[in-house]
Amino acid sequence: MKLPKAFFFDVFGTLVDWRGSIAREARELLAPRGVAVDWHAFADAWRAQYQPAMEEVRSGKIPFSKLDVLHRRNLEVVLKQFAIGDLDEATRVHLNLAWHRLDTWPDVAQGMTRLRERYRIAPCSNGNISLMVDLARRNGLPWDAILGAEIAGDYKPKPRVYLVAAGAFDLAPGECMMVAAHSNDLKAAAALGLATAHVARPDEHGPATGEAAPKVPVDFAAASLEQLATQLGV
């Protein structure tokens, strides 16, 4: 196949360890306030609200809202689930911004730096722009642009999100590649003509719970972002 000119990356799960990071952030903020819960279960419960909240936007039930806004609404649900009360507004705001303080998987920064030597790279994420910028600054991610849901005004896997990303670089879909650890994301991108690469994150939801291999046909499959860069000859 002809190699693309730009690479778009899913972020949550593919580039960042959201589960371990949210568990850490929640523990560090709430444990000193006397909260004692299963912190990974807290992270899982918060993440479980993610797709249902975005589906309200995708279906037209509610207008487009940045992911930070949806995360805050979801946080209130999860605090009630875990019977966590008496948190002042400043604490809730800081906890909600835990999604801006996620850590990448160990292979990410070096793998992306290698890819950027030859290709344009950008997130095509459901995360809003300020969130993507903060993750980049925290983890040294060398984006050429911030693309995705906020630019498109919709959420993946709606076609507009991928097409607007390609258009932002003045490229046809076939000149772009979507990189993700989730087969549903790659399937949606491939249906629009984008090339696809699956990066395995088998421990995304806990040990041996993520996709160790793609569930759909892809152009490339790799165990890490660095391995993907090697496959692409970078």
Wavefront OBJ file of the C-alpha trace (Angstrom):
o trace
v 0.000 0.000 0.000
v 1.021 3.611 -0.535
v 1.975 5.104 2.816
v -0.158 8.009 4.048
v 0.925 11.595 4.542
v -0.715 12.052 7.950
v -1.389 9.916 10.982
v -4.357 10.459 13.279
v -4.319 8.954 16.764
v -6.993 7.866 19.134
v -5.850 9.015 22.574
v -7.769 7.463 25.500
v -6.492 3.918 25.844
v -4.335 4.053 22.716
v -1.833 6.671 23.870
v -2.710 7.183 27.535
v -3.377 4.867 30.445
v -6.624 6.500 31.534
v -7.506 3.793 34.071
v -4.302 3.844 36.085
v -4.026 7.614 35.861
v -7.588 8.350 36.978
v -7.271 5.871 39.842
v -4.077 7.638 40.952
v -5.509 11.132 40.635
v -8.710 10.255 42.495
v -6.777 8.568 45.296
v -4.349 11.447 45.716
v -7.140 13.995 45.864
v -9.823 12.144 47.818
v -7.961 9.829 50.191
v -6.644 12.769 52.285
v -10.295 13.837 52.613
v -11.182 10.515 54.226
v -12.557 8.771 51.129
v -11.732 5.070 50.915
v -12.949 3.249 47.806
v -11.617 0.903 45.144
v -9.877 3.538 43.059
v -9.717 1.458 39.890
v -13.416 0.711 40.246
v -13.979 4.457 40.569
v -12.050 5.025 37.330
v -13.988 2.259 35.591
v -17.323 3.680 36.715
v -16.418 7.145 35.478
v -15.295 5.759 32.137
v -18.500 3.699 31.872
v -20.449 6.958 31.591
v -18.317 8.086 28.623
v -20.045 6.454 25.667
v -23.625 6.998 26.911
v -22.907 10.717 27.384
v -21.441 11.088 23.905
v -24.311 9.137 22.397
v -26.660 11.858 23.578
v -24.684 14.255 21.374
v -24.347 11.842 18.464
v -28.078 11.143 18.477
v -28.979 14.828 18.612
v -30.593 14.542 22.034
v -28.369 17.339 23.352
v -26.198 19.929 21.547
v -22.506 19.316 21.152
v -20.654 19.795 24.441
v -16.936 19.553 25.077
v -15.782 16.360 26.710
v -14.768 18.309 29.832
v -18.425 19.268 30.244
v -19.615 15.686 29.760
v -16.929 14.398 32.144
v -18.126 16.791 34.829
v -21.723 15.675 34.417
v -20.567 12.057 34.552
v -18.457 12.758 37.642
v -21.523 13.867 39.563
v -23.181 10.537 38.727
v -20.159 8.548 39.883
v -19.748 10.506 43.129
v -23.306 9.543 43.993
v -22.667 5.911 43.046
v -19.762 5.783 45.508
v -21.585 7.847 48.140
v -18.893 10.518 48.036
v -20.330 13.795 49.238
v -19.261 17.043 50.885
v -16.787 17.939 48.156
v -16.436 21.662 47.563
v -16.624 23.058 44.052
v -12.873 23.645 43.760
v -12.221 19.992 44.577
v -14.778 18.823 42.026
v -13.275 21.055 39.347
v -9.760 19.789 40.085
v -10.909 16.163 40.078
v -12.692 16.639 36.769
v -9.453 17.936 35.277
v -7.759 14.656 36.195
v -8.398 13.725 32.555
v -5.905 16.459 31.638
v -3.243 14.756 33.789
v -3.170 11.276 32.273
v 0.119 9.495 31.640
v 1.047 7.890 28.333
v 2.049 4.282 27.880
v 5.874 3.921 27.972
v 6.329 3.508 24.206
v 4.315 6.527 23.106
v 6.553 9.606 23.220
v 9.478 7.975 21.426
v 7.247 6.245 18.885
v 5.434 9.461 18.018
v 8.665 11.407 17.765
v 9.939 8.879 15.255
v 6.740 9.036 13.186
v 6.789 12.829 13.135
v 10.193 12.767 11.431
v 8.410 11.724 8.238
v 4.666 12.277 8.681
v 2.229 14.868 9.967
v 0.631 13.708 13.197
v -2.432 14.815 15.143
v -4.913 13.412 17.613
v -8.313 12.457 16.264
v -9.813 12.136 19.707
v -13.099 12.746 21.441
v -11.172 14.899 23.912
v -11.469 18.663 23.655
v -8.618 20.896 22.536
v -7.481 22.115 25.964
v -7.434 18.517 27.203
v -5.308 17.386 24.249
v -2.914 20.311 24.723
v -2.463 19.552 28.421
v -1.790 15.877 27.716
v 0.736 16.855 25.063
v 2.565 19.266 27.364
v 2.570 16.757 30.224
v 3.868 13.865 28.130
v 5.943 15.517 25.407
v 3.633 14.635 22.519
v 4.829 16.463 19.383
v 1.507 17.166 17.644
v 1.447 19.150 14.405
v -2.192 20.103 15.105
v -5.034 19.296 17.509
v -7.925 17.703 15.622
v -10.935 15.599 16.564
v -14.321 16.076 18.152
v -14.202 19.751 19.092
v -13.112 20.731 15.574
v -15.817 18.528 14.022
v -18.579 19.385 16.495
v -19.424 15.698 16.915
v -18.028 12.515 18.418
v -16.416 9.437 16.933
v -17.314 7.171 15.317
v -19.443 9.669 13.371
v -17.906 10.063 9.879
v -17.586 13.834 10.168
v -14.882 13.560 12.821
v -12.489 11.624 10.564
v -13.328 13.622 7.436
v -12.832 17.000 9.100
v -9.444 15.827 10.391
v -8.330 14.864 6.897
v -9.672 18.121 5.487
v -7.773 20.168 8.053
v -4.541 18.888 6.488
v -5.943 19.367 2.956
v -5.749 15.638 2.425
v -8.124 13.032 1.064
v -9.134 10.285 3.523
v -6.992 7.808 1.601
v -3.922 9.909 2.320
v -4.410 9.498 6.078
v -4.046 6.665 8.580
v -6.028 6.184 11.784
v -4.095 4.607 14.658
v -6.090 3.149 17.541
v -6.264 0.337 20.054
v -10.000 -0.078 19.426
v -11.380 -1.967 16.448
v -14.652 -0.007 16.317
v -12.670 3.211 15.790
v -10.608 1.623 13.025
v -13.659 0.100 11.361
v -15.338 3.511 11.168
v -12.212 5.129 9.724
v -11.659 2.364 7.181
v -15.234 2.712 5.931
v -14.331 6.259 4.876
v -11.176 5.214 3.056
v -8.544 5.877 5.722
v -5.729 3.407 6.182
v -5.689 1.822 9.643
v -3.172 0.647 12.221
v -3.977 -1.216 15.432
v -1.727 -0.802 18.460
v -2.273 -3.424 21.145
v -3.186 -2.241 24.630
v -4.092 -5.544 26.285
v -4.206 -4.067 29.804
v -6.286 -0.963 29.068
v -9.160 -1.923 31.389
v -7.013 -3.979 33.745
v -4.790 -7.043 33.185
v -5.645 -8.864 29.935
v -8.828 -6.876 29.349
v -7.979 -4.779 26.285
v -7.487 -5.632 22.611
v -4.328 -7.653 22.204
v -5.127 -7.967 18.494
v -7.509 -6.212 16.109
v -11.001 -7.602 15.594
v -11.280 -6.151 12.094
v -8.949 -6.167 9.081
v -6.252 -3.465 9.365
v -3.289 -2.370 7.292
v -0.847 -2.640 10.196
v -0.959 -4.311 13.612
v 1.707 -3.634 16.219
v 2.412 -4.382 19.856
v 3.580 -0.822 20.492
v 3.869 2.549 18.815
v 7.605 2.072 18.460
v 7.027 -1.240 16.690
v 4.565 0.504 14.359
v 7.203 3.121 13.537
v 9.661 0.337 12.730
v 7.115 -1.371 10.463
v 6.679 1.917 8.619
v 10.406 2.214 8.086
v 10.951 5.215 10.353
l 1 2 3 4 5 6 7 8 9 10 11 12 13 14 15 16 17 18 19 20 21 22 23 24 25 26 27 28 29 30 31 32 33 34 35 36 37 38 39 40 41 42 43 44 45 46 47 48 49 50 51 52 53 54 55 56 57 58 59 60 61 62 63 64 65 66 67 68 69 70 71 72 73 74 75 76 77 78 79 80 81 82 83 84 85 86 87 88 89 90 91 92 93 94 95 96 97 98 99 100 101 102 103 104 105 106 107 108 109 110 111 112 113 114 115 116 117 118 119 120 121 122 123 124 125 126 127 128 129 130 131 132 133 134 135 136 137 138 139 140 141 142 143 144 145 146 147 148 149 150 151 152 153 154 155 156 157 158 159 160 161 162 163 164 165 166 167 168 169 170 171 172 173 174 175 176 177 178 179 180 181 182 183 184 185 186 187 188 189 190 191 192 193 194 195 196 197 198 199 200 201 202 203 204 205 206 207 208 209 210 211 212 213 214 215 216 217 218 219 220 221 222 223 224 225 226 227 228 229 230 231 232 233 234
